[in-house]
């Protein structure tokens, strides 16, 4: 650590923020939507299965397979 390097400055560059994809998934979840991990289709969070590929919705219905 040099004389000009400050801890807060170093930590400011190393922000452990969410990736763009995580932020997008969170925004869709707030709106009541979900992105299918298999086919990337956006559908309602309250549907049991993806309407396109029939992948089960394990986030809202974990026991239903």
Residue pairs with C-beta under 8 A, 6 or more apart in sequence:
1 10
18 26
24 35
25 35
28 34
28 35
28 42
29 45
32 44
32 45
32 46
33 42
33 43
33 44
33 45
34 42
34 43
34 44
34 45
34 57
34 59
34 60
35 41
35 42
36 42
36 43
36 50
36 52
36 53
36 55
37 55
38 50
38 53
38 55
39 50
39 52
39 53
39 55
41 50
41 51
41 52
41 53
43 50
43 51
43 52
45 57
45 59
45 60
46 60
47 57
48 56
48 57
48 61
48 64
49 55
49 56
49 57
50 56
50 57
56 64
56 65
57 64
58 65
